Each structure stands twice: as structure tokens, then as C-alpha cells.
Amino acid sequence: MQIEIDHGSGFCFGVTTAIKKAEEELEKGSTLYCLGDIVHNGMEVERLHEAGLITIDHEEMKELHGVKVLLRAHGEPPETYALAEKNNIEIIDATCPVVLQLQRRIKKQYVSNPEAQIVIFGKKGHAEVLGLVGQTESHALVVEKFEDVEHLKEVGKLDFNRDIYLYSQTTKSLDEFHRIIEYCQEHIVEGATFKSFDTICRQVANRMPNIASFASKHDVILFVSGRKSSNGKVLFKECKSVNANSYQIESAEEINMDWLKGVNTVGICGATSTPKWLMEECKEKIIKDTLS
């Protein structure tokens, strides 16, 4: 049996930087808090917890004073920075540069034209989306899928007689974003402005065709990802559409060897939040179980 790990899978630049910053602070012997899971992968969160990283939520942050808090790659709304200043908290800012640039663009657009409608294609409640909506004093509309745009139009919450500016969460599907753009272009009323900004991270977007190609080359695909990962859901769906014998797992312990009976090739891949060491661990477990 051949086992191949997809070299294109694994942490994106933003996640790699956030983890590196956390490790550097922990090596100094500092007490370091992280606002939310540093990455949507339970195994990596546990590894860093054992190294001393303490995960907190926004309510817990309100009770902290004079400590160091790391902001993960997803970014945060302005209120988080204001709270840090009020509580004398030192921010270790690991916001992904792509997300940071997007936040600034949305804030600039909102300040220049507060009456316009800003729409964000993204997952409601997702940390990155909360940070983006925060740039508009919570006025932006969030749509999770194409059908949401139709619904908002029907109920009158999205007015095509007024200016609309459309942005996207950095890890969303490019194809669905283009469907939303086409719908808006078709329905915008003459005299109103519609503009869309392709703010999907290319490092993430390019993984779709790459992972589809990888999935097609193997008899069985093991997709290693935390189930909370938005990017993981999108990429696993792509794997499954190309190769029906695709299974999502969070750790090596979840591998069912019955999936691999009589197969010649196994492909192991993952999300932008999946550490390389975890994919290696999955490969090692298959080898060990095959030999035993």
C-alpha cells in the first residue's frame, strides 16, 4: 500500500505566523493568554496548551489586567483593542496580514459612506467575520450562502435601490462568491452602485483545485481537520465530490482500518489549520497497524 501526504496541505501563512509568535513568547517563560482557539484544530491547541498557552474567551478577557494576550490570525473587532487598552493588556497581534488589510478596506469604505450597505459573504459568528463586521459598527450584513442574498432581498433587508459593497471572508468558496456577484449585478437598480471586492485569500482558494487533483489520484482519502474549521468543511466537501471514499478525521485514533482494506493508494491531506505533524502521525499509524 502506498501512502502519500499532500505537500500542499497544512498551515497557511497566517496560522504559521500566529503559532510561531505564541511559541516565541512561551519560550521566554511568559504567561500567555490566547483569545479563542489559536487554530481550529484540537490536537494543535492541546499541544500548545501543554506548552503553557492559556485559551480564554472575551468574557474572561474582561477580568484580566496587566497580562499578555495573543490575538490569533482571524483578527478582532475594534472593541477588543479598546478593552486591552483599558485593562492595561499587552496585545501580541498575530492577525493575518490578509485579514488585516481586509479590515482596513472595510473600515475605510464604511467611514467614507456610512449610508451604503456593506455585505460580507462569510460564516455568521466566525471570529474573522466578527472582526470584519466590527469595522462597520456592526452595520454590515452577513450572508453565508447564495440563498441568503435572495432572502434578504425578499424581506427588504437588502435594498437594491441603494449602494451595495460586497466583500468576502478570506476562506470562502470563490465559485459561490461569483454567484452572489452575478445576482447582485442583475438586480441592482439603475442609479445605485454595486461593487464587489474579491478578498478571498489566494493561498486558500488555490487549494481547491490542488486538493481535487490530489483526491482523484488515490483510492482512499483521509482528510485530517478539526470539525470546527470552516476551511476544512469547504476542502473536505471538494475531496468528497471528487472521491467518494474520502473520510474526515481529527486524529490518527479515528482511522478505521476497514476503510483501507484492499486499497493500493491512500492520500492524506488537510485544511489550512491542519499541522503537518498530525498528517505524519496518521501515516505512521497506518503503517504500524498494517504491519501488526
ChimeraX commands (.cxc) that place a marker at each C-alpha (Angstrom):
marker #1 position 0.00,0.00,0.00 radius 0.5
marker #1 position 1.28,3.44,-0.95 radius 0.5
marker #1 position 0.60,6.36,1.42 radius 0.5
marker #1 position 1.10,9.93,0.21 radius 0.5
marker #1 position 0.80,13.13,2.23 radius 0.5
marker #1 position -0.33,16.14,0.23 radius 0.5
marker #1 position 2.53,18.65,0.32 radius 0.5
marker #1 position 0.09,21.48,-0.44 radius 0.5
marker #1 position -1.91,20.84,2.75 radius 0.5
marker #1 position -1.14,22.22,6.18 radius 0.5
marker #1 position -0.94,25.58,7.87 radius 0.5
marker #1 position -1.39,28.71,5.79 radius 0.5
marker #1 position 0.97,31.66,6.28 radius 0.5
marker #1 position -1.31,33.39,8.81 radius 0.5
marker #1 position -1.66,30.36,11.08 radius 0.5
marker #1 position 2.07,29.56,10.86 radius 0.5
marker #1 position 2.90,33.12,11.97 radius 0.5
marker #1 position 0.42,33.03,14.88 radius 0.5
marker #1 position 1.82,29.76,16.20 radius 0.5
marker #1 position 5.39,30.98,15.82 radius 0.5
marker #1 position 4.58,34.14,17.82 radius 0.5
marker #1 position 2.96,32.03,20.54 radius 0.5
marker #1 position 5.95,29.70,20.75 radius 0.5
marker #1 position 8.40,32.62,20.91 radius 0.5
marker #1 position 6.52,34.19,23.85 radius 0.5
marker #1 position 6.20,30.87,25.67 radius 0.5
marker #1 position 9.94,30.20,25.26 radius 0.5
marker #1 position 10.60,33.44,27.20 radius 0.5
marker #1 position 8.75,31.90,30.13 radius 0.5
marker #1 position 5.92,34.44,29.82 radius 0.5
marker #1 position 2.37,33.71,30.88 radius 0.5
marker #1 position 0.49,33.99,27.61 radius 0.5
marker #1 position -3.24,34.01,27.01 radius 0.5
marker #1 position -4.84,33.42,23.59 radius 0.5
marker #1 position -8.24,34.91,22.76 radius 0.5
marker #1 position -10.07,31.88,21.35 radius 0.5
marker #1 position -8.50,28.69,19.99 radius 0.5
marker #1 position -5.30,29.70,18.21 radius 0.5
marker #1 position -6.29,27.41,15.33 radius 0.5
marker #1 position -9.38,25.29,14.58 radius 0.5
marker #1 position -7.55,22.08,15.35 radius 0.5
marker #1 position -7.98,20.43,18.73 radius 0.5
marker #1 position -4.71,18.49,18.58 radius 0.5
marker #1 position -2.60,21.60,17.92 radius 0.5
marker #1 position -4.50,23.57,20.58 radius 0.5
marker #1 position -3.73,20.79,23.08 radius 0.5
marker #1 position -0.03,20.76,22.10 radius 0.5
marker #1 position 0.28,24.50,22.76 radius 0.5
marker #1 position -1.78,24.24,25.95 radius 0.5
marker #1 position 0.78,21.74,27.25 radius 0.5
marker #1 position 3.49,24.29,26.38 radius 0.5
marker #1 position 1.70,26.86,28.57 radius 0.5
marker #1 position -0.73,28.70,26.27 radius 0.5
marker #1 position -3.97,29.56,28.10 radius 0.5
marker #1 position -7.07,29.88,25.91 radius 0.5
marker #1 position -9.66,32.43,27.05 radius 0.5
marker #1 position -12.89,33.91,25.70 radius 0.5
marker #1 position -13.98,37.56,25.55 radius 0.5
marker #1 position -15.76,37.42,28.91 radius 0.5
marker #1 position -12.64,36.07,30.62 radius 0.5
marker #1 position -10.51,38.75,28.98 radius 0.5
marker #1 position -12.64,41.43,30.67 radius 0.5
marker #1 position -11.39,40.15,34.04 radius 0.5
marker #1 position -7.69,40.23,33.11 radius 0.5
marker #1 position -5.33,43.13,33.83 radius 0.5
marker #1 position -1.65,43.71,33.05 radius 0.5
marker #1 position -1.13,40.45,31.14 radius 0.5
marker #1 position -0.17,39.41,27.60 radius 0.5
marker #1 position -2.93,38.30,25.22 radius 0.5
marker #1 position -2.31,36.89,21.75 radius 0.5
marker #1 position -4.82,37.70,19.02 radius 0.5
marker #1 position -4.95,34.83,16.54 radius 0.5
marker #1 position -4.85,35.03,12.73 radius 0.5
marker #1 position -8.64,35.57,12.39 radius 0.5
marker #1 position -8.43,39.13,13.72 radius 0.5
marker #1 position -10.59,41.04,16.21 radius 0.5
marker #1 position -13.05,43.96,16.16 radius 0.5
marker #1 position -12.01,47.41,17.49 radius 0.5
marker #1 position -13.72,46.77,20.86 radius 0.5
marker #1 position -11.12,44.12,21.73 radius 0.5
marker #1 position -8.26,46.61,21.30 radius 0.5
marker #1 position -10.17,49.17,23.36 radius 0.5
marker #1 position -10.65,46.64,26.17 radius 0.5
marker #1 position -6.94,45.77,26.10 radius 0.5
marker #1 position -6.01,49.42,26.46 radius 0.5
marker #1 position -8.49,49.90,29.31 radius 0.5
marker #1 position -7.20,46.82,31.20 radius 0.5
marker #1 position -3.50,47.52,30.53 radius 0.5
marker #1 position -3.23,44.30,28.49 radius 0.5
marker #1 position -0.27,43.88,26.14 radius 0.5
marker #1 position -1.53,42.64,22.78 radius 0.5
marker #1 position 0.57,40.16,20.79 radius 0.5
marker #1 position -1.14,40.76,17.46 radius 0.5
marker #1 position -0.98,37.74,15.16 radius 0.5
marker #1 position -3.80,38.89,12.86 radius 0.5
marker #1 position -3.12,37.55,9.37 radius 0.5
marker #1 position -1.88,40.37,7.07 radius 0.5
marker #1 position -4.54,39.44,4.50 radius 0.5
marker #1 position -7.29,39.75,7.14 radius 0.5
marker #1 position -5.79,42.99,8.49 radius 0.5
marker #1 position -5.80,44.56,5.02 radius 0.5
marker #1 position -9.43,43.48,4.55 radius 0.5
marker #1 position -10.43,45.03,7.89 radius 0.5
marker #1 position -8.84,48.33,6.85 radius 0.5
marker #1 position -10.60,48.30,3.45 radius 0.5
marker #1 position -14.00,47.69,5.03 radius 0.5
marker #1 position -13.46,50.37,7.67 radius 0.5
marker #1 position -12.36,52.89,5.03 radius 0.5
marker #1 position -15.42,52.11,2.91 radius 0.5
marker #1 position -17.76,52.40,5.90 radius 0.5
marker #1 position -16.29,55.72,7.09 radius 0.5
marker #1 position -16.42,57.20,3.57 radius 0.5
marker #1 position -20.06,56.22,3.01 radius 0.5
marker #1 position -21.91,55.13,6.19 radius 0.5
marker #1 position -25.25,55.06,4.36 radius 0.5
marker #1 position -24.12,52.40,1.90 radius 0.5
marker #1 position -24.88,48.73,2.55 radius 0.5
marker #1 position -21.81,46.61,3.26 radius 0.5
marker #1 position -22.35,42.90,2.72 radius 0.5
marker #1 position -19.89,40.24,3.89 radius 0.5
marker #1 position -20.00,36.73,2.43 radius 0.5
marker #1 position -18.94,34.66,5.42 radius 0.5
marker #1 position -19.91,32.41,8.29 radius 0.5
marker #1 position -22.05,34.12,10.92 radius 0.5
marker #1 position -20.33,34.16,14.30 radius 0.5
marker #1 position -16.94,33.19,12.85 radius 0.5
marker #1 position -14.08,35.08,14.53 radius 0.5
marker #1 position -12.85,36.63,11.28 radius 0.5
marker #1 position -16.35,37.75,10.32 radius 0.5
marker #1 position -16.97,39.29,13.76 radius 0.5
marker #1 position -13.77,41.28,13.28 radius 0.5
marker #1 position -14.91,42.47,9.84 radius 0.5
marker #1 position -18.41,43.41,10.97 radius 0.5
marker #1 position -16.83,45.30,13.86 radius 0.5
marker #1 position -15.21,47.69,11.38 radius 0.5
marker #1 position -18.71,48.91,10.44 radius 0.5
marker #1 position -20.02,49.45,13.99 radius 0.5
marker #1 position -21.97,46.19,13.43 radius 0.5
marker #1 position -23.96,47.59,10.47 radius 0.5
marker #1 position -22.66,45.13,7.86 radius 0.5
marker #1 position -24.94,42.33,6.64 radius 0.5
marker #1 position -23.54,38.79,6.68 radius 0.5
marker #1 position -24.59,36.19,4.08 radius 0.5
marker #1 position -23.48,32.59,4.48 radius 0.5
marker #1 position -24.68,31.29,1.13 radius 0.5
marker #1 position -26.19,32.40,-2.18 radius 0.5
marker #1 position -29.77,31.80,-0.99 radius 0.5
marker #1 position -29.29,34.29,1.87 radius 0.5
marker #1 position -28.93,37.15,-0.63 radius 0.5
marker #1 position -32.24,36.22,-2.28 radius 0.5
marker #1 position -33.91,36.01,1.12 radius 0.5
marker #1 position -32.57,39.38,2.31 radius 0.5
marker #1 position -33.88,40.96,-0.90 radius 0.5
marker #1 position -37.31,39.38,-0.46 radius 0.5
marker #1 position -37.69,40.55,3.15 radius 0.5
marker #1 position -36.38,44.01,2.33 radius 0.5
marker #1 position -33.23,43.87,4.45 radius 0.5
marker #1 position -31.00,44.25,1.39 radius 0.5
marker #1 position -32.17,47.19,-0.71 radius 0.5
marker #1 position -31.08,47.08,-4.35 radius 0.5
marker #1 position -32.15,50.69,-4.77 radius 0.5
marker #1 position -29.20,51.70,-2.57 radius 0.5
marker #1 position -25.42,51.32,-2.92 radius 0.5
marker #1 position -24.07,47.86,-2.08 radius 0.5
marker #1 position -20.43,46.94,-1.42 radius 0.5
marker #1 position -19.70,43.22,-1.26 radius 0.5
marker #1 position -16.68,41.64,0.45 radius 0.5
marker #1 position -15.81,38.07,1.40 radius 0.5
marker #1 position -14.34,36.26,4.37 radius 0.5
marker #1 position -10.85,35.22,3.25 radius 0.5
marker #1 position -11.54,31.46,3.35 radius 0.5
marker #1 position -14.86,31.22,1.50 radius 0.5
marker #1 position -15.66,29.49,-1.81 radius 0.5
marker #1 position -14.72,31.51,-4.89 radius 0.5
marker #1 position -17.45,29.87,-7.01 radius 0.5
marker #1 position -20.28,30.78,-4.63 radius 0.5
marker #1 position -18.90,34.31,-4.25 radius 0.5
marker #1 position -19.11,34.74,-8.03 radius 0.5
marker #1 position -22.75,33.53,-8.00 radius 0.5
marker #1 position -23.59,36.20,-5.41 radius 0.5
marker #1 position -21.81,38.86,-7.51 radius 0.5
marker #1 position -23.79,37.89,-10.62 radius 0.5
marker #1 position -27.09,38.02,-8.72 radius 0.5
marker #1 position -26.32,41.47,-7.32 radius 0.5
marker #1 position -25.23,42.78,-10.73 radius 0.5
marker #1 position -28.51,41.55,-12.25 radius 0.5
marker #1 position -30.74,43.09,-9.55 radius 0.5
marker #1 position -29.05,46.40,-8.71 radius 0.5
marker #1 position -31.35,49.27,-9.72 radius 0.5
marker #1 position -30.08,51.89,-12.18 radius 0.5
marker #1 position -28.66,54.84,-10.27 radius 0.5
marker #1 position -27.43,52.71,-7.37 radius 0.5
marker #1 position -23.83,51.47,-7.17 radius 0.5
marker #1 position -22.80,47.84,-6.77 radius 0.5
marker #1 position -19.14,46.98,-6.25 radius 0.5
marker #1 position -17.59,43.65,-5.27 radius 0.5
marker #1 position -14.13,43.07,-3.90 radius 0.5
marker #1 position -12.53,39.67,-4.29 radius 0.5
marker #1 position -10.97,39.37,-0.84 radius 0.5
marker #1 position -10.64,35.57,-0.79 radius 0.5
marker #1 position -7.10,34.53,0.13 radius 0.5
marker #1 position -5.44,33.01,-2.93 radius 0.5
marker #1 position -3.31,30.70,-0.79 radius 0.5
marker #1 position -6.61,29.20,0.38 radius 0.5
marker #1 position -8.54,29.46,-2.91 radius 0.5
marker #1 position -5.78,27.70,-4.86 radius 0.5
marker #1 position -6.04,24.71,-2.55 radius 0.5
marker #1 position -9.45,23.81,-4.03 radius 0.5
marker #1 position -8.20,22.71,-7.47 radius 0.5
marker #1 position -5.00,21.29,-5.95 radius 0.5
marker #1 position -6.80,19.16,-3.38 radius 0.5
marker #1 position -9.30,17.96,-6.01 radius 0.5
marker #1 position -6.40,16.79,-8.17 radius 0.5
marker #1 position -4.78,15.07,-5.18 radius 0.5
marker #1 position -8.05,13.33,-4.19 radius 0.5
marker #1 position -8.54,11.96,-7.70 radius 0.5
marker #1 position -5.16,10.17,-7.63 radius 0.5
marker #1 position -5.90,7.89,-4.67 radius 0.5
marker #1 position -8.22,5.01,-3.81 radius 0.5
marker #1 position -8.97,6.42,-0.34 radius 0.5
marker #1 position -8.57,9.94,1.07 radius 0.5
marker #1 position -8.09,10.69,4.75 radius 0.5
marker #1 position -8.86,14.36,5.28 radius 0.5
marker #1 position -7.37,15.48,8.59 radius 0.5
marker #1 position -9.06,18.56,10.03 radius 0.5
marker #1 position -10.76,19.97,13.10 radius 0.5
marker #1 position -14.52,19.80,12.59 radius 0.5
marker #1 position -14.85,23.48,13.60 radius 0.5
marker #1 position -12.69,24.60,10.68 radius 0.5
marker #1 position -14.66,26.50,8.00 radius 0.5
marker #1 position -11.85,25.98,5.54 radius 0.5
marker #1 position -11.79,22.29,6.44 radius 0.5
marker #1 position -15.51,21.90,5.64 radius 0.5
marker #1 position -15.05,23.50,2.22 radius 0.5
marker #1 position -11.98,21.43,1.31 radius 0.5
marker #1 position -13.42,18.14,2.59 radius 0.5
marker #1 position -16.57,18.73,0.54 radius 0.5
marker #1 position -14.34,19.17,-2.52 radius 0.5
marker #1 position -12.49,15.92,-1.74 radius 0.5
marker #1 position -15.75,14.03,-1.30 radius 0.5
marker #1 position -17.14,15.33,-4.62 radius 0.5
marker #1 position -14.07,14.03,-6.45 radius 0.5
marker #1 position -13.51,10.84,-4.43 radius 0.5
marker #1 position -16.46,9.17,-2.65 radius 0.5
marker #1 position -14.00,7.22,-0.50 radius 0.5
marker #1 position -13.00,10.34,1.45 radius 0.5
marker #1 position -13.17,10.35,5.25 radius 0.5
marker #1 position -12.73,13.29,7.60 radius 0.5
marker #1 position -10.81,12.58,10.80 radius 0.5
marker #1 position -9.46,14.79,13.59 radius 0.5
marker #1 position -6.70,12.44,14.74 radius 0.5
marker #1 position -4.94,9.17,13.95 radius 0.5
marker #1 position -7.13,7.39,16.52 radius 0.5
marker #1 position -10.18,7.94,14.29 radius 0.5
marker #1 position -8.74,5.95,11.37 radius 0.5
marker #1 position -10.85,2.87,10.66 radius 0.5
marker #1 position -8.59,0.27,9.03 radius 0.5
marker #1 position -11.66,-1.28,7.34 radius 0.5
marker #1 position -11.67,1.79,5.05 radius 0.5
marker #1 position -8.27,0.71,3.74 radius 0.5
marker #1 position -8.94,-2.97,3.04 radius 0.5
marker #1 position -7.82,-3.96,-0.44 radius 0.5
marker #1 position -6.74,-0.48,-1.49 radius 0.5
marker #1 position -3.50,0.34,-3.28 radius 0.5
marker #1 position -3.09,4.03,-2.53 radius 0.5
marker #1 position -4.08,6.25,0.39 radius 0.5
marker #1 position -3.87,10.03,0.24 radius 0.5
marker #1 position -3.62,12.10,3.43 radius 0.5
marker #1 position -4.46,15.80,3.21 radius 0.5
marker #1 position -5.91,18.56,5.36 radius 0.5
marker #1 position -7.04,22.14,5.91 radius 0.5
marker #1 position -5.11,25.38,6.38 radius 0.5
marker #1 position -5.47,24.70,10.11 radius 0.5
marker #1 position -4.02,21.17,9.99 radius 0.5
marker #1 position -0.45,20.75,11.30 radius 0.5
marker #1 position 1.97,18.67,9.22 radius 0.5
marker #1 position 2.95,16.61,12.28 radius 0.5
marker #1 position -0.66,15.42,12.60 radius 0.5
marker #1 position -0.78,14.16,9.00 radius 0.5
marker #1 position 2.57,12.42,9.59 radius 0.5
marker #1 position 1.10,10.79,12.71 radius 0.5
marker #1 position -1.79,9.43,10.65 radius 0.5
marker #1 position 0.62,7.94,8.12 radius 0.5
marker #1 position 2.67,6.31,10.88 radius 0.5
marker #1 position -0.44,4.77,12.45 radius 0.5
marker #1 position -1.50,3.19,9.14 radius 0.5
marker #1 position 1.98,1.73,8.66 radius 0.5
marker #1 position 2.06,0.40,12.23 radius 0.5
marker #1 position -1.46,-1.13,12.04 radius 0.5
marker #1 position -0.75,-2.67,8.63 radius 0.5
marker #1 position 2.39,-4.38,9.93 radius 0.5
marker #1 position 0.83,-5.61,13.20 radius 0.5
marker link #1:1,2 radius 0.2
marker link #1:2,3 radius 0.2
marker link #1:3,4 radius 0.2
marker link #1:4,5 radius 0.2
marker link #1:5,6 radius 0.2
marker link #1:6,7 radius 0.2
marker link #1:7,8 radius 0.2
marker link #1:8,9 radius 0.2
marker link #1:9,10 radius 0.2
marker link #1:10,11 radius 0.2
marker link #1:11,12 radius 0.2
marker link #1:12,13 radius 0.2
marker link #1:13,14 radius 0.2
marker link #1:14,15 radius 0.2
marker link #1:15,16 radius 0.2
marker link #1:16,17 radius 0.2
marker link #1:17,18 radius 0.2
marker link #1:18,19 radius 0.2
marker link #1:19,20 radius 0.2
marker link #1:20,21 radius 0.2
marker link #1:21,22 radius 0.2
marker link #1:22,23 radius 0.2
marker link #1:23,24 radius 0.2
marker link #1:24,25 radius 0.2
marker link #1:25,26 radius 0.2
marker link #1:26,27 radius 0.2
marker link #1:27,28 radius 0.2
marker link #1:28,29 radius 0.2
marker link #1:29,30 radius 0.2
marker link #1:30,31 radius 0.2
marker link #1:31,32 radius 0.2
marker link #1:32,33 radius 0.2
marker link #1:33,34 radius 0.2
marker link #1:34,35 radius 0.2
marker link #1:35,36 radius 0.2
marker link #1:36,37 radius 0.2
marker link #1:37,38 radius 0.2
marker link #1:38,39 radius 0.2
marker link #1:39,40 radius 0.2
marker link #1:40,41 radius 0.2
marker link #1:41,42 radius 0.2
marker link #1:42,43 radius 0.2
marker link #1:43,44 radius 0.2
marker link #1:44,45 radius 0.2
marker link #1:45,46 radius 0.2
marker link #1:46,47 radius 0.2
marker link #1:47,48 radius 0.2
marker link #1:48,49 radius 0.2
marker link #1:49,50 radius 0.2
marker link #1:50,51 radius 0.2
marker link #1:51,52 radius 0.2
marker link #1:52,53 radius 0.2
marker link #1:53,54 radius 0.2
marker link #1:54,55 radius 0.2
marker link #1:55,56 radius 0.2
marker link #1:56,57 radius 0.2
marker link #1:57,58 radius 0.2
marker link #1:58,59 radius 0.2
marker link #1:59,60 radius 0.2
marker link #1:60,61 radius 0.2
marker link #1:61,62 radius 0.2
marker link #1:62,63 radius 0.2
marker link #1:63,64 radius 0.2
marker link #1:64,65 radius 0.2
marker link #1:65,66 radius 0.2
marker link #1:66,67 radius 0.2
marker link #1:67,68 radius 0.2
marker link #1:68,69 radius 0.2
marker link #1:69,70 radius 0.2
marker link #1:70,71 radius 0.2
marker link #1:71,72 radius 0.2
marker link #1:72,73 radius 0.2
marker link #1:73,74 radius 0.2
marker link #1:74,75 radius 0.2
marker link #1:75,76 radius 0.2
marker link #1:76,77 radius 0.2
marker link #1:77,78 radius 0.2
marker link #1:78,79 radius 0.2
marker link #1:79,80 radius 0.2
marker link #1:80,81 radius 0.2
marker link #1:81,82 radius 0.2
marker link #1:82,83 radius 0.2
marker link #1:83,84 radius 0.2
marker link #1:84,85 radius 0.2
marker link #1:85,86 radius 0.2
marker link #1:86,87 radius 0.2
marker link #1:87,88 radius 0.2
marker link #1:88,89 radius 0.2
marker link #1:89,90 radius 0.2
marker link #1:90,91 radius 0.2
marker link #1:91,92 radius 0.2
marker link #1:92,93 radius 0.2
marker link #1:93,94 radius 0.2
marker link #1:94,95 radius 0.2
marker link #1:95,96 radius 0.2
marker link #1:96,97 radius 0.2
marker link #1:97,98 radius 0.2
marker link #1:98,99 radius 0.2
marker link #1:99,100 radius 0.2
marker link #1:100,101 radius 0.2
marker link #1:101,102 radius 0.2
marker link #1:102,103 radius 0.2
marker link #1:103,104 radius 0.2
marker link #1:104,105 radius 0.2
marker link #1:105,106 radius 0.2
marker link #1:106,107 radius 0.2
marker link #1:107,108 radius 0.2
marker link #1:108,109 radius 0.2
marker link #1:109,110 radius 0.2
marker link #1:110,111 radius 0.2
marker link #1:111,112 radius 0.2
marker link #1:112,113 radius 0.2
marker link #1:113,114 radius 0.2
marker link #1:114,115 radius 0.2
marker link #1:115,116 radius 0.2
marker link #1:116,117 radius 0.2
marker link #1:117,118 radius 0.2
marker link #1:118,119 radius 0.2
marker link #1:119,120 radius 0.2
marker link #1:120,121 radius 0.2
marker link #1:121,122 radius 0.2
marker link #1:122,123 radius 0.2
marker link #1:123,124 radius 0.2
marker link #1:124,125 radius 0.2
marker link #1:125,126 radius 0.2
marker link #1:126,127 radius 0.2
marker link #1:127,128 radius 0.2
marker link #1:128,129 radius 0.2
marker link #1:129,130 radius 0.2
marker link #1:130,131 radius 0.2
marker link #1:131,132 radius 0.2
marker link #1:132,133 radius 0.2
marker link #1:133,134 radius 0.2
marker link #1:134,135 radius 0.2
marker link #1:135,136 radius 0.2
marker link #1:136,137 radius 0.2
marker link #1:137,138 radius 0.2
marker link #1:138,139 radius 0.2
marker link #1:139,140 radius 0.2
marker link #1:140,141 radius 0.2
marker link #1:141,142 radius 0.2
marker link #1:142,143 radius 0.2
marker link #1:143,144 radius 0.2
marker link #1:144,145 radius 0.2
marker link #1:145,146 radius 0.2
marker link #1:146,147 radius 0.2
marker link #1:147,148 radius 0.2
marker link #1:148,149 radius 0.2
marker link #1:149,150 radius 0.2
marker link #1:150,151 radius 0.2
marker link #1:151,152 radius 0.2
marker link #1:152,153 radius 0.2
marker link #1:153,154 radius 0.2
marker link #1:154,155 radius 0.2
marker link #1:155,156 radius 0.2
marker link #1:156,157 radius 0.2
marker link #1:157,158 radius 0.2
marker link #1:158,159 radius 0.2
marker link #1:159,160 radius 0.2
marker link #1:160,161 radius 0.2
marker link #1:161,162 radius 0.2
marker link #1:162,163 radius 0.2
marker link #1:163,164 radius 0.2
marker link #1:164,165 radius 0.2
marker link #1:165,166 radius 0.2
marker link #1:166,167 radius 0.2
marker link #1:167,168 radius 0.2
marker link #1:168,169 radius 0.2
marker link #1:169,170 radius 0.2
marker link #1:170,171 radius 0.2
marker link #1:171,172 radius 0.2
marker link #1:172,173 radius 0.2
marker link #1:173,174 radius 0.2
marker link #1:174,175 radius 0.2
marker link #1:175,176 radius 0.2
marker link #1:176,177 radius 0.2
marker link #1:177,178 radius 0.2
marker link #1:178,179 radius 0.2
marker link #1:179,180 radius 0.2
marker link #1:180,181 radius 0.2
marker link #1:181,182 radius 0.2
marker link #1:182,183 radius 0.2
marker link #1:183,184 radius 0.2
marker link #1:184,185 radius 0.2
marker link #1:185,186 radius 0.2
marker link #1:186,187 radius 0.2
marker link #1:187,188 radius 0.2
marker link #1:188,189 radius 0.2
marker link #1:189,190 radius 0.2
marker link #1:190,191 radius 0.2
marker link #1:191,192 radius 0.2
marker link #1:192,193 radius 0.2
marker link #1:193,194 radius 0.2
marker link #1:194,195 radius 0.2
marker link #1:195,196 radius 0.2
marker link #1:196,197 radius 0.2
marker link #1:197,198 radius 0.2
marker link #1:198,199 radius 0.2
marker link #1:199,200 radius 0.2
marker link #1:200,201 radius 0.2
marker link #1:201,202 radius 0.2
marker link #1:202,203 radius 0.2
marker link #1:203,204 radius 0.2
marker link #1:204,205 radius 0.2
marker link #1:205,206 radius 0.2
marker link #1:206,207 radius 0.2
marker link #1:207,208 radius 0.2
marker link #1:208,209 radius 0.2
marker link #1:209,210 radius 0.2
marker link #1:210,211 radius 0.2
marker link #1:211,212 radius 0.2
marker link #1:212,213 radius 0.2
marker link #1:213,214 radius 0.2
marker link #1:214,215 radius 0.2
marker link #1:215,216 radius 0.2
marker link #1:216,217 radius 0.2
marker link #1:217,218 radius 0.2
marker link #1:218,219 radius 0.2
marker link #1:219,220 radius 0.2
marker link #1:220,221 radius 0.2
marker link #1:221,222 radius 0.2
marker link #1:222,223 radius 0.2
marker link #1:223,224 radius 0.2
marker link #1:224,225 radius 0.2
marker link #1:225,226 radius 0.2
marker link #1:226,227 radius 0.2
marker link #1:227,228 radius 0.2
marker link #1:228,229 radius 0.2
marker link #1:229,230 radius 0.2
marker link #1:230,231 radius 0.2
marker link #1:231,232 radius 0.2
marker link #1:232,233 radius 0.2
marker link #1:233,234 radius 0.2
marker link #1:234,235 radius 0.2
marker link #1:235,236 radius 0.2
marker link #1:236,237 radius 0.2
marker link #1:237,238 radius 0.2
marker link #1:238,239 radius 0.2
marker link #1:239,240 radius 0.2
marker link #1:240,241 radius 0.2
marker link #1:241,242 radius 0.2
marker link #1:242,243 radius 0.2
marker link #1:243,244 radius 0.2
marker link #1:244,245 radius 0.2
marker link #1:245,246 radius 0.2
marker link #1:246,247 radius 0.2
marker link #1:247,248 radius 0.2
marker link #1:248,249 radius 0.2
marker link #1:249,250 radius 0.2
marker link #1:250,251 radius 0.2
marker link #1:251,252 radius 0.2
marker link #1:252,253 radius 0.2
marker link #1:253,254 radius 0.2
marker link #1:254,255 radius 0.2
marker link #1:255,256 radius 0.2
marker link #1:256,257 radius 0.2
marker link #1:257,258 radius 0.2
marker link #1:258,259 radius 0.2
marker link #1:259,260 radius 0.2
marker link #1:260,261 radius 0.2
marker link #1:261,262 radius 0.2
marker link #1:262,263 radius 0.2
marker link #1:263,264 radius 0.2
marker link #1:264,265 radius 0.2
marker link #1:265,266 radius 0.2
marker link #1:266,267 radius 0.2
marker link #1:267,268 radius 0.2
marker link #1:268,269 radius 0.2
marker link #1:269,270 radius 0.2
marker link #1:270,271 radius 0.2
marker link #1:271,272 radius 0.2
marker link #1:272,273 radius 0.2
marker link #1:273,274 radius 0.2
marker link #1:274,275 radius 0.2
marker link #1:275,276 radius 0.2
marker link #1:276,277 radius 0.2
marker link #1:277,278 radius 0.2
marker link #1:278,279 radius 0.2
marker link #1:279,280 radius 0.2
marker link #1:280,281 radius 0.2
marker link #1:281,282 radius 0.2
marker link #1:282,283 radius 0.2
marker link #1:283,284 radius 0.2
marker link #1:284,285 radius 0.2
marker link #1:285,286 radius 0.2
marker link #1:286,287 radius 0.2
marker link #1:287,288 radius 0.2
marker link #1:288,289 radius 0.2
marker link #1:289,290 radius 0.2
marker link #1:290,291 radius 0.2
marker link #1:291,292 radius 0.2
view
